[in-house]
Amino acid sequence: MHPYLHAQENPDKPAVIMAGSGAVQTFAELDKASNRMAQLFRKEGLKIGDTAAVLLDNHPNFFDFIWGAQRAGLYYVAIPSRLTASEVSYILADSGASLLVSSENKKAVLDELSTLNPDVKQFIYGTEDSRSMETALAAMPDTPIEDERHGTDMLYSSGTTGRPKGVRIPFPENEDIAGPNGLAMMAQTVFGFEFGCTYLSPAPLYHAAPLRWCMSVHRLGGTVVVMEKFDPEQALALIEKYKITASQWVPTHFIRMLKLPEEVRAKYDVSSLKSAVHAAAPCPVPVKEQMIEWWGPVLMEYYAGSEGNGFTFINSEDWLERKGSVGKALIGKLRICDEEDNEVPPGVEGQIYFEDGAPFSYHNDPEKTKAAFNKHGWTSLGDVGKVDEDGFLYLTDRKSFMIISGGVNIYPQEIENLLVTHPKVADAAVIGAPDEDMGERVVAVVQPNDPKEAGDALAQELEAYLRQSLSGVKVPRQIDFRAELPREATGKLYKRLLRDEYWGKTGNRIV
């Protein structure tokens, strides 16, 4: 399963469609472009096992780089496109990348990187200087390199809980670039992706899930429709226009689509959808209930990480019987442990571990790698949850986000899940702030749908709303308002930034 095989069998089938411009790249064009890219890597001295990086928004040529690196036997690093020069510099140095592909709209960052990382060769789409990618590729043959070999990604955590760390998984043992791929096979057999499907990708391609799912669709000979930037109504329009059958989302996408007026949502035909995959964060139960009612039983949820140490799955039917679960383990064996690494019984919360999962390490960080393993050799992503008697996993929150107030453990996710269901709330984050009496106090930072409503009246309304469902200790003692929360384009919240701000100064309401 590989795009070059589909280029031979169905050369004119679209491999990539850019949602905004409508630009189409066929499988034949992708094959030639990725060959040129692989040829350029060899010309620049990159050998099997070396590392190249890409710093692009959802760009028409993103997959040229990815598939070129994959068939050149490289570690390929997709860098979040909104990072500053110093943040990109750190990833380039840490990963050992010797080549960076980017675009003209990143020129300010790239010029700074020329000084910070002078040994990293730059190629830039859209520039007219010596770094022009178009000029470099035009000189390359569009035939395969002589030493094609299967490469793999090396992705970095989003840095929501600290400095990003690269996940370096073992290099593929199978050298064949068209060899079996676990996620592509799972996409077919578990998630219901059809061969030749039409897939909508609403998230940034540099993130692990969009990147890997899009590559899986290409392996299945399917068309990837790429949104340059997520817009809730445009996403619905694209499902109707291209008769999308498969897609991958995060809960933030669902919330924003559900916040659209009913008449807007009703305008679009989404009946072509057969599989709507979602992950990245726990989905509030009321949100998922509404999505299944709207789209039908096509929602497929999983829990996993870039580390690849484990994988759980649940379909809509099973979820409706076990609301809030993220499923049973398909890769690895679930283990829930207490603070002493002892396994706890079903129904008891603890840190989530996987036994017998795939090996991994955090690049250049032996301490973090060691911390991911417990005394049994089981591995964890740092999340907290519980399993029921049938082995279904329920997520609570990240251990690092837990608030300890007056000796009571409080998990913000439960509070956030309630807040975002309020009709006047567009987004919400809950953190612990320092408190002289309780150690920490619960603080909610809310993005209202209408900024004009931010203030004491809305704060009191939200507090009353939460008290209907939460015990008093979990109800925020402080509710602040923001025009926008610091979220990654993938939907992940930079909660660390909020926590740092509140721990740097106390008692100040920010409106």
Beta strands, then each sheet from edge to edge (+ up, - down):
strand 1: 14-18
strand 2: 24-26
strand 3: 51-54
strand 4: 75-78
strand 5: 99-103
strand 6: 121-125
strand 7: 152-153
strand 8: 155-156
strand 9: 166-168
strand 10: 198-201
strand 11: 223-226
strand 12: 246-249
strand 13: 275-278
strand 14: 299-303
strand 15: 311-314
strand 16: 325-331
strand 17: 333-337
strand 18: 350-355
strand 19: 361-362
strand 20: 383-387
strand 21: 393-398
strand 22: 403-405
strand 23: 408-410
strand 24: 425-435
strand 25: 439-448
strand 26: 478-481
sheet 1: 2+ 1- 11- 10- 12- 13- 14- 15+ 16- 21+ 20- 18+ 17-
sheet 2: 6+ 5+ 3+ 4+ 7+
sheet 3: 8+ 9- 19+
sheet 4: 22+ 23-
sheet 5: 24+ 25- 26-
end
